[in-house]
Structures are given as structure tokens and as C-alpha cells.
Amino acid sequence: MSTLWETVLTLPAASLGPLSPLPDLKSTGDVHEKIIIDEETVSAEEARFMGWGRISTILPYTMQDGYDRTRKKRDLKALVLENDFLRATFLPGLGGRLWSLEDREQGRELLHRNPVFQPANLALRNAWFSGGVEWNCGIIGHTPFTCDDVCCEEVHLANGTPVLRMFAYERVRHLFYRVEACLPDTSRELYVRVRIDNALNEDTAVYWWSNMAVEEREDIRVLVPAEKAFRYGYGGKLSKVPVPCMDAEADKLRGDAARLAREHGGILHWDISHPTCLPQSMDFFFDVPDGVQPYIAAVDRDGRGILQTSTDELRGRKLFAWGMGRGGRHWQTFLSQKGSRYMELQAGLARTQLEHLPMKAGSSISWLESYSALALDPELAQSPDWDTATGAVQRELEDRHSRENLQAMHERMTRELDGQTGKILHRSEGFILCERAIYGDEFDTFGLNLSAWAKTHETDMWEKLANEGIFPDPDPMTLPGSYQVGQVWEKALQDAVDDGRADGWFARYHLGVMAHARGDLQKAQAEYTRSIQLSENPWALRCLALAEPLKAPELLIRAARLVPLRGLALETMEALLQAGRFEDMLTFHDGLPEKLKDDGRVKTYHALALMRCQRCDEAEQALRGEITLTDVREGNTLLTDLWFELWAIRKYGHADEAGILEAQAQAEVPEHLDFRML
């Protein structure tokens, strides 16, 4: 019998901490946004939407950078779907993540279930965690909801089968999305129907990837119906390579991969289907041919594992592996604990994660995904002949997961669920209510249950602006809790200011942020300046520093003196660093509260300043000490760069390009500093 119930998942977990009050005005992006494309192997048609639809800020969302690495037992709300064959556990407070999918017949976990909850800086809003299946909508990079609440309700198919509907409103693209999961009584597969709706009568961009974490072991093989893939190896070009095996030349590689290639006569022979042979972090976007049922699977030496397939709308398939390099191994531990290893199988609307796709005004798109246990003849699954191995999966699809059956289930769920609302199981913050108030009849909610979104102090503030044209003027030391951007919101606030109903420091500050977000620095500077004149406040000072880089150090020092906030302290040290004012960095650091001095990134900047001031013994002591860069970014090599610079200074008295290159080849980097993905 199929059931849906609520429970509590208890595990060692770090705290997410408070949201940042500082608006994202520093060109937030994703590592996949700036990839160079190899025009010799990737055609113009294939690259048509690569790079299109990029954003420069994650506003109106606030950043989630307040997490720590202190893990203790914490309770997480969980919603569980199960029948006699499968048990699926979802986390509504963490983006609706499918945390676990258990094969009850075999007593096996099909996904990588992270034994801890540990955020790290890998998402557009900063905080991200590994494990399970993540639902990514809207923008290249991890969804804004990956560490946030989504609305949940219980609805039903016509025969009474419970369906868990998880839904959210994505504020950058103005998209609604819903993820509807069910386990019919006799089904050995979890069905997940996804629908995305464009809420406004304006064309927009759409993006979707379902990211599945599975165990990484030497015997795990990845199978996918493709003979070519778009490969990206962090630091090189996106190029098209054969599947499953490819050759890589040493002079086209970097880091551990280049070293290994030189050791093997100048060429590495990689079997992509066995990810543990990859020496560095890599993405492979598989080029699944048109007309072929898309799927991706991972199976072990016994032919057992997980199969994900879908209707044709979800055409893209991807493999991501951290690689066997030291930095990749460190990332695995950093996101979990020693001995925990995973790779990602992914499915998306486009061929690659460089692409947003056009979405027409008021339009909708939907598809069906299937997740199930897979059992193949191990000799076939592990066959060195690629066609033999993928053919075994194809026969399984034809027997149990045919595209005709998937399409029929998709049509059934669409027919029986659209327009239905049900029992609310979890609520999310109700910024949709503000959007509905400001856009009026232009805003289509596509039948979703508005009562699932909860009103808060922050949403009330913006609703009052939309409905009454008033805006608060709080104490200037009050942390700003939310933001809005876009023409309609800016006009509403400007009208309120012009009418004299909202001409305080807070309104002027928000007008500055709105102008800054759309690139009008002249207006932004004027509004920030007016805000500061009305009442000295750290928020406008900080944003004015971003708009006027030459004045940034002094403005940020003023802001940081007003409030001892981590973000302001870090940006002040960064501005002094950019200005080459290393002694001033040390002076500023000495004046910080002890709690901020213990922060890993503050320690890193302090070590850098010590080194630039020729205090190398103290710098080395700091780097060798307990320094944990809690929010180190994917692809960022700040810590190893500092170590190489220190090594070169130690050897030559200075650090020029030749010395740094020598250090990269010879220096032994302490493990806790090494996050290289090459």
C-alpha cells in the first residue's frame, strides 16, 4: 500500500546561521558560466544558447553565508513516500531534496545518503550540501532553494494514491515550479512529475537539472545512451570527446592530470564510464541522440544500482566526479566526513549546464522522471563493449520503463493533479504574495495553493509598499532582511519617495540597491549618498563602496566600525588588499572582535597581509595552524596560491611567475589548504 507520512530525520548537522543583510552586488556567478568553448569540436548550433541568459546578481534573494562547521545532532523535518518496494525520504526545509531512496526488497540505498549535513560555498546563494537528489530550477548553478523551504502539500491521484507536491516561486525568472512525487501501490519506480510555469506575460529564460548523488566506488560504472560528450575539466575548454573512452594529451592538461599524463608517455587513456579513473574534477555532458529514450544509470560489479529515465523533454544527461586528485578528495571529506565519497548523475532540459533556454510569456513545460533500482547481468553491465553494456539497459527500459509507459503516466498525473489542491504539509516564506500584489492581473499562479506561503515581517513590508505605497524607516543599525529588484518594484518605491510617503534613509538605500542591480551606478551612488546624509548607516556605506571602488577602503572601514559584521570585515580587508595597503590590513585586523579574528577567511587574509609585509614566519605559522576556510568556493585556489607564494619567497626572496610555477611543481601543500580541482 502506498503511504505518505511525516517524520524527523536526526543527524549530525551544522547550523545554517543567519542570512546576510548585504545585497549581492558583486557579480555572483557559477563556474559553468565562463567556460571557453572549443569551436573545433563544438558546433555553432550546439553552442547556440551557451552563455545566453546569464545573471549578474542573485537579488532579490539574500545570501546564505552564516553557516559554520560545528556539527551536532539536529532534527530535520522529513516527508516519506513508501510502498512495498521503495521508500523515498524528502526534506521540505532543504529545497525538497530527495534525501534517500531505499530499495526495500533488497535492503539497499540507491542514492548517496550523506551521513551529515554540512553546507559549503557551492551555490548561487553560497550554502549548498551534498547527497540525495536536488531539484534545480531557474538559473545556472544550484537552485536558490537548495537550503531553503519549499511549500509542500498532499494531493491524490484519482484512485487515492498519495502524491507529495513540492512547489516554489523562483523570483529571478518569475517561474513557478512543482515537483510531484508518487509511489503507486504496485510500482517499483518512483515517479516524479515536474512542471514549470512562466508567471508573467513576458518572455524569460528557463533552466532545470535534477542532480542525483550516488556512491563513488572503483566498481561503479556509469551507463548512458551516448557515444559523445561535452567535457569540461576545470581550467580548460569545453570540448566534445568520444564515449566511453577518450585520450588526453599532457600539454592540454593541468595539475594532477598533466602529471599523470607525463608519467604515462604523454597521453592518458580515460574510461569515462568508470569515474574513479579520472585524475581531476570533471563534467561530462552526454550528447544523447534525438529519438533515443534518455536515461542514466550507475551499476556495481554485481550489475545492481540505480536507473533514472524520463520523457523526452528532459534530454540532457551529465556525470560529475570530484576526481582522484588530492583537492578533489579533500572536497569529498569537506562536504561530509572521511570515507564518504559520491559522484553526481544529472538530468536536464538542455544538453549542457552552460545553457538557459527561452521560455515564452505565460507558457508551461512539464515532464516525468522515473527513479528505480536496476539489476542487470553483471557480465553485460561491465562488458568492455559499450554497446553491449548500454544495450542491457535498453532492454530493461523496453521491459519495465518504456517511453510509452512513461508518457502515459505523465499524461495521467497531468490530467489528475493539475488544478487540484490538498492538505498543506510545509510552508515557505510568502514573497509570492508581494509579487501578486505588485503585478496584479498580470501575475498567473497556475492554480497553486497560495495559502501554503506564509506571511512574515519582511513580506508584509513589501506588500504594504505594493498596496498602500508606504515604506518603513527603521533604526539604521537594523539589519536589512530582504530586497526587491526590477522595474515594477523600483517604480513603486520611487513613487512613494516622490510623494513624500517614504523618504527616509531606508527607502533611499533600497532605491540605490535597485538601481545598482540594473547597472545604473550614477543613480545608485546618488541614492546611497542621500541615505547616508539622512542617517549614517553601514548598509549604504558598504554599497557605495562597491559603486565607487577608489573610495572603497575608507567607506568600508566606516561601515565596519558601525557594526561588527563578518561580511563587512571581510570586504574591508579585501578592499585594502586590492589597494595594496597591507599594513592597514593588519591594523584593521587587530581592531576586530576576537570572534571575527577566529573566522577562517579573516585568518586567511591576515596570513596574506603578514606575508606581503615580509613577516613570513608568522604567515607560515598561520597557514599551518587551525585555519578552515568554511566558505571556500568551488574552483577557488586562494589557500594553495598563498602557500606557493610563501614557498617562492622562502626560496628566492620574492615570488615572481617562474617561482610560483616551480612551487606548483615541487611544493608539498598541507592537506587542509588544498581545494584544487585540477
Secondary structure, DSSP 8 states (H G I E B T S, - for coil): --EEEEEEEEEEE-------SS---S----TTTT-EE-TTTS-TTTTTTBTTT--S--TTS--B----S--EEEEEEEEEEE-SSEEEEEEGGGTTEEEEEEETTTTEE-S---SSB--EEEETTEEE--SSEEEEESSSSS-TTTTS--EEEEEE-TT--EEEEEEEEETTTTEEEEEEEE--TT-SEEEEEEEEEE-SSS-EEE-EEEEEEEE--TT-EEE-S-SEEEEE-SSSEEEEEESSEEEEEGGG--HHHHHHHHHTTTEEEEETTSGGG-SS-EEEEE---TTS--EEEEE-TTSEEEEEEE-TT--EEEEEE--SSHHHHHHHHHTS-TT--EEEEEEESSSSTTB-EEE-TT-EEEEEEEEEEEE--HHHHT-SSHHHHHHHHHHHHHHHS-HHHHHHHHHHHHHHHTT---EEEE-EE-HHHHHHHHHGGG---TT--GGGEE--HHHHHHHHHHHH-------TTS-------SHHHHHHHHHHHHTTSS-SHHHHHHHHHHHHHTT-HHHHHHHHHHHHHHS--HHHHHHHHHH-GGGHHHHHHHHHHH---HHHHHHHHHHHHHTT-HHHHHHHHHTS-HHHHTSHHHHHHHHHHHHHTT-HHHHHHHHHSS---TT-BTT--HHHHHHHHHHHHHHHSS--HHHHHHHHHH----GGG-----
